[in-house]
Amino acid sequence: MKLVVAVVQDQDSNRLSNALTKNNFRATKLASTGGFLRSGNTTFIVGTEDTKIPRLLEIIKDNCRSREQMVSPVSPLGGNADSYIPYPIEVEVGGATVFVLPIEQFHHF
């Protein structure tokens, strides 16, 4: 048994949720916020058998796309402004960060 934690961009959340449901994976969705861009994310938590992990990872990969986005950096408050970039920059966002963790015990009450 494994626990899969997938952090995805909000733009991919509904598409991934629908794909998981269509493929009979049950998931818990949590609203989360990314640190660097302070943008909305969704964290999916899925418990599944070891044999289903490759299919689950394929579904996540197929439904969470990386994309380029222009962002305006937040100015430093009280910090060192030497490294501050005052104009928008293009960064890669999206995709998915996935953790696969072993489960020692599973109980359903």
C-alpha positions in Angstrom: 0.0 0.0 0.0 1.2 3.5 -0.8 0.1 7.1 -0.1 0.5 9.4 -3.0 0.6 13.2 -2.3 0.4 15.3 -5.5 0.7 19.1 -5.4 -0.8 20.5 -8.6 -1.6 24.0 -9.9 -5.3 25.0 -9.4 -5.7 25.3 -13.2 -5.1 21.5 -13.5 -7.1 20.5 -10.4 -10.6 19.9 -12.0 -9.1 18.0 -14.9 -7.1 15.7 -12.6 -10.0 15.2 -10.2 -12.2 14.1 -13.1 -9.6 11.8 -14.5 -9.0 10.2 -11.1 -12.7 9.6 -10.6 -13.0 8.1 -14.1 -10.2 5.7 -13.3 -11.7 4.6 -9.9 -9.1 6.4 -7.7 -10.5 8.0 -4.6 -8.7 11.2 -3.6 -8.9 13.8 -0.9 -8.4 17.4 -2.2 -6.8 20.1 0.0 -6.4 23.8 -0.9 -2.8 24.8 -0.6 -0.6 27.8 -1.5 2.8 27.7 -3.2 5.7 29.4 -1.5 7.6 31.0 -4.4 4.7 32.5 -6.4 2.2 32.5 -3.6 -0.3 31.1 -6.0 -3.1 28.6 -5.4 -2.4 24.9 -5.6 -4.4 21.8 -4.9 -2.9 18.9 -3.0 -4.4 15.5 -3.8 -3.9 12.6 -1.3 -4.5 9.1 -2.7 -4.1 5.8 -1.0 -3.7 2.8 -3.4 -2.2 -0.6 -3.9 1.5 -0.8 -5.1 0.4 -2.3 -8.4 -1.7 0.7 -9.3 1.0 3.3 -8.7 2.3 3.4 -12.4 -1.3 4.0 -13.7 -1.9 6.7 -11.0 1.4 8.5 -11.9 0.5 8.3 -15.6 -2.9 10.0 -14.9 -1.3 12.7 -12.9 1.4 13.3 -15.6 -1.3 13.4 -18.4 -3.5 15.9 -16.6 -1.0 18.4 -15.1 0.9 20.5 -17.6 3.8 22.8 -17.2 3.4 26.3 -18.7 5.2 29.6 -18.9 3.7 32.5 -17.0 4.7 36.1 -16.5 4.9 37.1 -12.8 5.7 40.4 -11.1 8.0 39.7 -8.2 7.0 41.0 -4.7 9.3 43.7 -3.5 11.3 42.9 -0.4 10.0 44.5 2.8 12.8 45.5 5.0 15.2 43.2 3.2 18.0 43.6 0.8 16.8 45.2 -2.4 20.0 44.5 -4.3 18.6 41.3 -5.8 15.1 42.7 -6.4 14.0 42.5 -10.1 11.4 45.4 -10.6 9.9 44.0 -13.8 7.8 41.0 -14.7 9.7 37.8 -15.4 8.7 34.6 -17.2 8.7 31.4 -15.0 7.6 27.9 -15.6 4.6 26.9 -13.5 2.3 24.0 -13.3 3.1 20.3 -13.7 2.9 18.3 -10.5 5.1 17.6 -7.5 4.4 14.0 -6.4 5.5 12.1 -3.3 5.0 8.3 -3.0 5.1 7.2 0.6 5.0 3.7 2.0 2.0 2.9 4.3 2.8 0.8 7.4 -0.8 0.3 8.3 -4.2 1.1 6.8 -7.5 1.1 8.8 -11.0 2.0 7.5 -13.6 2.4 10.3 
